[in-house]
Amino acid sequence: MTVSIEQAQRSLKELIEKTSHGESVVIARENIPVAELRPVTSSKPVPVFGSCKGMLAIVADDDEHLADFAEYMK
């Protein structure tokens, strides 16, 4: 999204809200980009509980690989 400096001054609160949802905003003077508002990324990702739901399948009837694993553990 690109806005003029005047638009940015009038609606800074709304533009900051957009960046909090991941959107970047380019501020332009006479249609030439001069600044960018973008979301701040944290240095350490915050895990979201349940975000991997459905990504792992456990097959209960597959015991053959366990026998191979037991041989390596001896």
ZIUR-V291696 format. One record per residue. N is the residue number from 1. RES is the residue in one small letter. PSI is psi as a letter, one per 20 degrees, with the letter a starting at -180 (NA if undefined). D_CENTER is the distance of its C-alpha to the mean C-alpha in Angstrom with 1 decimal. Layout:
((N | RES | PSI | D_CENTER) (N | RES | PSI | D_CENTER))
//
This chain:
((1 | m | p | 18.2) (2 | t | p | 21.3) (3 | v | q | 23.7) (4 | s | r | 26.9) (5 | i | g | 27.6) (6 | e | g | 29.8) (7 | q | g | 27.1) (8 | a | h | 24.7) (9 | q | h | 27.4) (10 | r | h | 28.2) (11 | s | k | 24.7) (12 | l | g | 22.7) (13 | k | g | 21.7) (14 | e | h | 20.3) (15 | l | h | 18.5) (16 | i | h | 16.9) (17 | e | g | 15.8) (18 | k | h | 14.1) (19 | t | h | 12.2) (20 | s | i | 11.1) (21 | h | j | 9.5) (22 | g | i | 7.5) (23 | e | q | 10.8) (24 | s | q | 13.0) (25 | v | p | 16.7) (26 | v | p | 19.5) (27 | i | p | 22.8) (28 | a | q | 25.9) (29 | r | o | 29.6) (30 | e | l | 31.9) (31 | n | j | 29.2) (32 | i | o | 28.3) (33 | p | p | 24.8) (34 | v | i | 25.4) (35 | a | r | 22.2) (36 | e | p | 18.5) (37 | l | p | 16.4) (38 | r | q | 12.8) (39 | p | q | 10.1) (40 | v | p | 10.9) (41 | t | p | 8.7) (42 | s | q | 10.4) (43 | s | h | 12.5) (44 | k | p | 12.1) (45 | p | q | 9.1) (46 | v | o | 10.2) (47 | p | q | 11.1) (48 | v | o | 11.2) (49 | f | p | 14.7) (50 | g | j | 15.3) (51 | s | i | 12.0) (52 | c | j | 14.2) (53 | k | p | 17.0) (54 | g | j | 19.1) (55 | m | i | 17.8) (56 | l | p | 20.9) (57 | a | p | 24.4) (58 | i | p | 27.4) (59 | v | o | 30.7) (60 | a | h | 33.5) (61 | d | j | 36.3) (62 | d | n | 35.5) (63 | d | i | 37.7) (64 | e | g | 38.8) (65 | h | h | 36.0) (66 | l | h | 36.9) (67 | a | g | 40.4) (68 | d | g | 39.2) (69 | f | g | 37.1) (70 | a | h | 40.1) (71 | e | h | 42.2) (72 | y | h | 39.9) (73 | m | i | 39.9) (74 | k | NA | 43.7))
//
